[in-house]
Amino acid sequence: MPCNNCAGTAVSIIVNTFRHQLRQHSVALVSLAIALTGLAYNTWRNEQTEANRNVRTAGVELLLKLGELDRVVFFSHYDHDQIRGNPRLDWAYVLTIRDLGSLAGVTAGDASSNLVTTWEQHWSRLGKSDESADRISAAIDDVRNNVLDVLVALD
């Protein structure tokens, strides 16, 4: 005849053995938890650092391209220099600015898209209309300010 108390004793022995092993290995378990937490944080921090590096690189390149586009606008509008200020050839700057803007954050991306729209509407009147030059310059300044804000906000 089976013992009714035997099943309870077996469970009790297993629970006591588990508690004993848990107490005996608690330092190792805590060390493992700390190591896994440290690894997770380190991985997250590396990803964040890489994302910031990409935004920073795109932002600096964007500022350089904006300066070059500004130069083209000045040559084209104020100096009427069709060689150094040929607005048709400088579509490449505008499109590169749009692409880099999409990498530099949402506000910079929106501002660079706005610059493309402004350029489309006004490039052909550079040298003829002060309003066109002013609108293009304002759009360039808007992108520049947004990029600088993004770069300052990086951690």
SEFIDREN-495582 format. One record per residue: x, y, z of N, C-alpha, C, CB in turn; residue number from 1; residue in three letters. Coordinates in steps of 0.05 Angstrom, whole numbers. Glycine has a CB too. Example, Ala and Ser with C-alpha at 12.3 -4.5 7.8 and 13.67 -1.06 7.14 Angstrom:
! SEFIDREN-495582
264, -114, 156, 246, -90, 156, 264, -66, 156, 226, -89, 181, 1, ALA $
257, -45, 142, 273, -21, 143, 258, 1, 157, 282, -12, 114, 2, SER $
! end
This chain:
! SEFIDREN-495582
17, -23, 0, 0, 0, 0, 18, 25, 0, -19, 0, 24, 1, MET $
12, 43, -18, 29, 67, -21, 26, 86, 3, 23, 82, -46, 2, PRO $
47, 99, 9, 47, 118, 32, 37, 145, 23, 76, 120, 43, 3, CYS $
17, 156, 36, 5, 182, 29, 25, 205, 35, -21, 187, 44, 4, ASN $
41, 202, 55, 60, 222, 63, 85, 222, 46, 67, 218, 92, 5, ASN $
90, 200, 31, 114, 197, 15, 115, 217, -8, 117, 169, 4, 6, CYS $
93, 222, -21, 92, 241, -43, 98, 269, -34, 64, 241, -57, 7, ALA $
88, 277, -11, 94, 303, 1, 123, 305, 9, 76, 308, 25, 8, GLY $
135, 284, 18, 163, 284, 26, 181, 287, 2, 170, 258, 42, 9, THR $
174, 274, -20, 190, 276, -45, 190, 305, -55, 180, 257, -66, 10, ALA $
166, 317, -55, 164, 345, -64, 180, 363, -46, 134, 354, -66, 11, VAL $
178, 358, -20, 192, 374, 0, 222, 372, -4, 185, 365, 28, 12, SER $
232, 348, -10, 260, 344, -15, 269, 359, -40, 267, 314, -17, 13, ILE $
254, 358, -61, 260, 372, -86, 261, 402, -81, 240, 365, -108, 14, ILE $
241, 413, -67, 240, 442, -61, 263, 450, -44, 213, 449, -47, 15, VAL $
269, 434, -24, 292, 441, -6, 318, 439, -21, 293, 422, 18, 16, ASN $
321, 420, -39, 345, 418, -55, 348, 442, -74, 345, 392, -71, 17, THR $
326, 450, -86, 327, 474, -104, 334, 499, -88, 299, 477, -118, 18, PHE $
322, 503, -65, 328, 526, -49, 358, 526, -40, 310, 527, -23, 19, ARG $
367, 502, -33, 395, 500, -25, 414, 507, -48, 401, 471, -15, 20, HIS $
408, 497, -72, 424, 503, -95, 422, 533, -103, 416, 486, -119, 21, GLN $
399, 544, -100, 395, 573, -106, 412, 589, -87, 365, 580, -104, 22, LEU $
411, 583, -61, 427, 597, -41, 457, 593, -47, 421, 588, -13, 23, ARG $
464, 569, -54, 492, 562, -58, 504, 577, -83, 496, 532, -61, 24, GLN $
487, 581, -103, 496, 593, -128, 486, 621, -133, 488, 575, -152, 25, HIS $
477, 634, -112, 465, 661, -115, 485, 681, -126, 454, 670, -88, 26, SER $
509, 680, -117, 530, 699, -127, 534, 695, -157, 557, 695, -112, 27, VAL $
535, 670, -166, 538, 665, -195, 514, 675, -211, 543, 635, -200, 28, ALA $
490, 671, -200, 466, 680, -214, 465, 711, -215, 441, 669, -200, 29, LEU $
472, 724, -193, 472, 753, -194, 493, 763, -213, 477, 764, -165, 30, VAL $
516, 750, -214, 537, 758, -232, 528, 754, -261, 563, 741, -227, 31, SER $
514, 733, -266, 504, 728, -293, 484, 749, -301, 491, 700, -295, 32, LEU $
466, 757, -283, 446, 778, -289, 460, 804, -294, 427, 781, -265, 33, ALA $
480, 811, -278, 495, 836, -283, 509, 835, -310, 515, 841, -260, 34, ILE $
521, 813, -316, 536, 811, -342, 517, 814, -365, 550, 784, -343, 35, ALA $
493, 801, -364, 474, 803, -386, 463, 832, -388, 451, 784, -382, 36, LEU $
458, 845, -365, 449, 872, -366, 470, 890, -378, 442, 882, -338, 37, THR $
495, 887, -370, 517, 902, -381, 520, 898, -411, 543, 895, -367, 38, GLY $
518, 874, -420, 520, 867, -448, 497, 881, -464, 519, 837, -453, 39, LEU $
473, 880, -453, 450, 892, -467, 454, 923, -469, 424, 886, -452, 40, ALA $
463, 935, -447, 468, 964, -447, 490, 971, -467, 475, 974, -419, 41, TYR $
512, 956, -466, 534, 962, -484, 526, 960, -513, 557, 942, -478, 42, ASN $
510, 940, -520, 500, 936, -547, 482, 960, -555, 484, 910, -550, 43, THR $
464, 968, -537, 447, 991, -543, 463, 1016, -547, 426, 995, -520, 44, TRP $
483, 1021, -529, 499, 1045, -531, 515, 1046, -557, 519, 1046, -506, 45, ARG $
526, 1023, -565, 541, 1022, -590, 523, 1028, -614, 553, 994, -594, 46, ASN $
498, 1018, -614, 479, 1024, -635, 473, 1054, -636, 454, 1008, -632, 47, GLU $
469, 1065, -612, 462, 1094, -610, 486, 1111, -619, 455, 1101, -581, 48, GLN $
510, 1103, -612, 534, 1118, -620, 537, 1117, -650, 559, 1106, -606, 49, THR $
532, 1094, -662, 534, 1091, -692, 513, 1108, -706, 531, 1062, -700, 50, GLU $
489, 1108, -695, 468, 1125, -707, 475, 1155, -705, 441, 1120, -693, 51, ALA $
485, 1163, -682, 494, 1191, -679, 517, 1198, -698, 503, 1196, -650, 52, ASN $
535, 1179, -701, 558, 1183, -719, 548, 1187, -748, 578, 1160, -718, 53, ARG $
528, 1171, -756, 517, 1173, -783, 503, 1200, -787, 498, 1151, -789, 54, ASN $
488, 1209, -767, 474, 1234, -769, 494, 1257, -769, 454, 1238, -745, 55, VAL $
515, 1255, -753, 536, 1276, -752, 550, 1278, -779, 556, 1270, -729, 56, ARG $
557, 1256, -790, 571, 1256, -816, 553, 1268, -838, 580, 1228, -824, 57, THR $
528, 1259, -838, 509, 1270, -858, 505, 1300, -854, 482, 1254, -857, 58, ALA $
504, 1308, -828, 500, 1336, -822, 523, 1354, -832, 496, 1340, -793, 59, GLY $
547, 1345, -827, 570, 1360, -836, 572, 1361, -866, 596, 1348, -824, 60, VAL $
567, 1339, -879, 567, 1339, -909, 545, 1357, -919, 563, 1310, -919, 61, GLU $
522, 1357, -906, 500, 1374, -914, 507, 1403, -911, 475, 1367, -897, 62, LEU $
520, 1410, -890, 529, 1438, -886, 548, 1447, -908, 542, 1442, -859, 63, LEU $
566, 1428, -916, 585, 1434, -938, 570, 1438, -964, 606, 1412, -941, 64, LEU $
551, 1421, -970, 536, 1423, -995, 519, 1449, -995, 519, 1399, -1000, 65, LYS $
508, 1456, -972, 493, 1480, -970, 510, 1505, -976, 479, 1483, -943, 66, LEU $
535, 1504, -966, 553, 1526, -972, 559, 1528, -1001, 579, 1522, -956, 67, GLY $
563, 1505, -1014, 568, 1505, -1043, 544, 1516, -1059, 576, 1477, -1052, 68, GLU $
520, 1508, -1050, 496, 1517, -1064, 493, 1547, -1059, 471, 1502, -1053, 69, LEU $
499, 1557, -1036, 498, 1585, -1030, 517, 1600, -1049, 506, 1591, -1001, 70, ASP $
541, 1589, -1053, 560, 1601, -1071, 549, 1603, -1099, 587, 1585, -1070, 71, ARG $
536, 1582, -1108, 525, 1582, -1135, 503, 1603, -1138, 513, 1554, -1141, 72, VAL $
487, 1606, -1117, 465, 1626, -1118, 478, 1654, -1120, 447, 1624, -1093, 73, VAL $
499, 1659, -1104, 512, 1685, -1104, 525, 1691, -1132, 534, 1686, -1082, 74, PHE $
539, 1672, -1143, 551, 1676, -1169, 530, 1680, -1190, 569, 1652, -1176, 75, PHE $
509, 1664, -1189, 488, 1666, -1210, 472, 1692, -1207, 470, 1642, -1208, 76, SER $
464, 1698, -1183, 446, 1721, -1180, 460, 1748, -1179, 429, 1718, -1155, 77, HIS $
481, 1749, -1163, 494, 1775, -1159, 516, 1781, -1179, 505, 1777, -1131, 78, TYR $
531, 1761, -1188, 553, 1765, -1206, 545, 1759, -1235, 577, 1748, -1198, 79, ASP $
522, 1747, -1239, 513, 1738, -1266, 535, 1722, -1280, 506, 1763, -1283, 80, HIS $
548, 1705, -1264, 569, 1688, -1274, 557, 1661, -1281, 593, 1684, -1253, 81, ASP $
553, 1656, -1307, 539, 1631, -1315, 558, 1607, -1315, 528, 1635, -1343, 82, GLN $
583, 1611, -1310, 601, 1588, -1309, 603, 1577, -1280, 630, 1595, -1319, 83, ILE $
610, 1595, -1261, 612, 1586, -1233, 584, 1585, -1220, 631, 1604, -1218, 84, ARG $
565, 1598, -1232, 538, 1599, -1220, 517, 1588, -1238, 532, 1627, -1213, 85, GLY $
523, 1567, -1253, 504, 1555, -1271, 483, 1538, -1255, 518, 1537, -1292, 86, ASN $
459, 1549, -1252, 439, 1535, -1235, 430, 1508, -1246, 416, 1552, -1231, 87, PRO $
432, 1504, -1272, 424, 1478, -1284, 443, 1456, -1275, 423, 1480, -1314, 88, ARG $
468, 1462, -1274, 488, 1442, -1266, 486, 1437, -1235, 516, 1451, -1273, 89, LEU $
475, 1455, -1221, 475, 1452, -1192, 451, 1438, -1181, 477, 1479, -1179, 90, ASP $
435, 1426, -1198, 414, 1408, -1189, 426, 1385, -1173, 398, 1397, -1214, 91, TRP $
450, 1378, -1180, 464, 1356, -1166, 467, 1363, -1137, 491, 1350, -1178, 92, ALA $
474, 1388, -1131, 476, 1397, -1103, 450, 1395, -1089, 487, 1426, -1101, 93, TYR $
429, 1404, -1102, 402, 1405, -1090, 393, 1376, -1084, 382, 1419, -1108, 94, VAL $
397, 1358, -1103, 388, 1331, -1099, 405, 1316, -1077, 389, 1315, -1125, 95, LEU $
431, 1323, -1077, 448, 1311, -1056, 439, 1322, -1028, 477, 1318, -1061, 96, THR $
432, 1347, -1027, 423, 1359, -1002, 397, 1345, -993, 418, 1389, -1005, 97, ILE $
379, 1340, -1011, 355, 1325, -1004, 361, 1298, -993, 336, 1323, -1029, 98, ARG $
379, 1283, -1006, 386, 1256, -997, 399, 1257, -970, 404, 1243, -1017, 99, ASP $
418, 1275, -966, 432, 1277, -940, 413, 1286, -918, 456, 1296, -942, 100, LEU $
394, 1303, -926, 375, 1313, -906, 357, 1291, -895, 357, 1334, -919, 101, GLY $
352, 1271, -912, 336, 1248, -902, 351, 1232, -882, 327, 1231, -925, 102, SER $
378, 1233, -882, 394, 1219, -863, 399, 1235, -837, 420, 1211, -875, 103, LEU $
394, 1260, -838, 401, 1278, -816, 378, 1284, -797, 412, 1304, -827, 104, ALA $
356, 1269, -799, 334, 1274, -780, 309, 1284, -795, 342, 1294, -759, 105, GLY $
287, 1282, -781, 261, 1289, -793, 259, 1318, -801, 238, 1282, -774, 106, VAL $
267, 1336, -782, 264, 1365, -788, 283, 1373, -811, 269, 1381, -763, 107, THR $
307, 1363, -810, 326, 1369, -832, 317, 1357, -858, 354, 1359, -825, 108, ALA $
305, 1334, -858, 294, 1321, -882, 271, 1337, -894, 285, 1293, -876, 109, GLY $
253, 1347, -876, 231, 1363, -886, 241, 1390, -898, 211, 1369, -863, 110, ASP $
260, 1402, -884, 271, 1427, -894, 286, 1423, -921, 290, 1440, -873, 111, ALA $
300, 1401, -923, 314, 1396, -949, 294, 1390, -971, 334, 1373, -946, 112, SER $
273, 1377, -965, 252, 1372, -986, 239, 1399, -994, 230, 1353, -975, 113, SER $
235, 1416, -975, 225, 1443, -980, 245, 1459, -998, 219, 1458, -954, 114, ASN $
270, 1455, -993, 291, 1468, -1010, 289, 1459, -1039, 319, 1463, -999, 115, LEU $
285, 1433, -1043, 282, 1423, -1070, 258, 1436, -1084, 278, 1392, -1070, 116, VAL $
235, 1437, -1070, 212, 1450, -1081, 217, 1479, -1088, 188, 1448, -1061, 117, THR $
230, 1493, -1069, 236, 1522, -1074, 255, 1525, -1098, 248, 1534, -1049, 118, THR $
275, 1507, -1099, 294, 1508, -1121, 279, 1504, -1148, 316, 1487, -1118, 119, TRP $
262, 1483, -1148, 246, 1477, -1173, 231, 1502, -1183, 227, 1454, -1168, 120, GLU $
220, 1516, -1164, 203, 1539, -1171, 219, 1564, -1179, 184, 1546, -1148, 121, GLN $
243, 1567, -1169, 257, 1593, -1171, 284, 1592, -1185, 260, 1604, -1145, 122, HIS $
296, 1569, -1191, 323, 1568, -1202, 325, 1583, -1228, 332, 1540, -1205, 123, TRP $
304, 1582, -1245, 306, 1593, -1272, 305, 1624, -1271, 283, 1583, -1289, 124, SER $
298, 1636, -1248, 296, 1665, -1246, 320, 1677, -1231, 270, 1673, -1234, 125, ARG $
339, 1660, -1224, 363, 1671, -1211, 377, 1690, -1230, 383, 1648, -1202, 126, LEU $
385, 1713, -1219, 397, 1734, -1235, 377, 1754, -1246, 413, 1722, -1258, 127, GLY $
352, 1747, -1245, 331, 1764, -1256, 312, 1774, -1234, 315, 1749, -1277, 128, LYS $
308, 1758, -1213, 288, 1764, -1193, 301, 1763, -1165, 264, 1745, -1195, 129, SER $
300, 1785, -1151, 311, 1785, -1123, 294, 1767, -1105, 311, 1813, -1112, 130, ASP $
268, 1765, -1111, 250, 1748, -1095, 259, 1719, -1098, 221, 1752, -1104, 131, GLU $
266, 1710, -1121, 274, 1682, -1125, 300, 1677, -1109, 278, 1676, -1155, 132, SER $
319, 1695, -1111, 344, 1691, -1096, 339, 1692, -1066, 364, 1714, -1104, 133, ALA $
321, 1709, -1057, 315, 1711, -1029, 301, 1685, -1019, 297, 1735, -1023, 134, ASP $
283, 1675, -1035, 269, 1650, -1027, 288, 1626, -1026, 245, 1644, -1046, 135, ARG $
305, 1624, -1045, 324, 1602, -1046, 343, 1605, -1022, 340, 1602, -1072, 136, ILE $
353, 1629, -1017, 371, 1634, -994, 357, 1628, -968, 382, 1663, -995, 137, SER $
332, 1635, -966, 317, 1629, -941, 313, 1599, -937, 289, 1643, -942, 138, ALA $
308, 1585, -959, 306, 1556, -957, 332, 1543, -949, 295, 1544, -984, 139, ALA $
354, 1553, -960, 381, 1543, -953, 386, 1548, -923, 403, 1556, -970, 140, ILE $
380, 1572, -914, 384, 1579, -886, 366, 1562, -867, 378, 1608, -881, 141, ASP $
342, 1555, -876, 324, 1538, -861, 336, 1510, -857, 297, 1536, -874, 142, ASP $
347, 1499, -879, 359, 1473, -877, 384, 1475, -859, 368, 1463, -905, 143, VAL $
400, 1495, -862, 424, 1499, -846, 417, 1500, -816, 440, 1524, -854, 144, ARG $
396, 1516, -809, 388, 1518, -781, 378, 1492, -770, 367, 1540, -778, 145, ASN $
362, 1477, -786, 352, 1451, -777, 375, 1432, -773, 332, 1440, -797, 146, ASN $
394, 1431, -790, 417, 1413, -788, 433, 1420, -762, 435, 1414, -813, 147, VAL $
438, 1445, -758, 452, 1453, -734, 437, 1446, -709, 458, 1484, -735, 148, LEU $
411, 1449, -709, 395, 1440, -686, 397, 1410, -681, 365, 1448, -690, 149, ASP $
397, 1395, -702, 399, 1366, -700, 427, 1358, -689, 395, 1352, -727, 150, VAL $
448, 1371, -699, 475, 1365, -690, 479, 1373, -660, 495, 1380, -707, 151, LEU $
467, 1395, -652, 470, 1403, -624, 455, 1384, -606, 459, 1432, -620, 152, VAL $
433, 1373, -615, 416, 1356, -598, 428, 1327, -595, 389, 1354, -610, 153, ALA $
448, 1320, -611, 459, 1293, -609, 472, 1289, -581, 480, 1288, -631, 154, LEU $
468, 1265, -571, 481, 1259, -544, 506, 1243, -548, 462, 1243, -527, 155, ASP $
! end
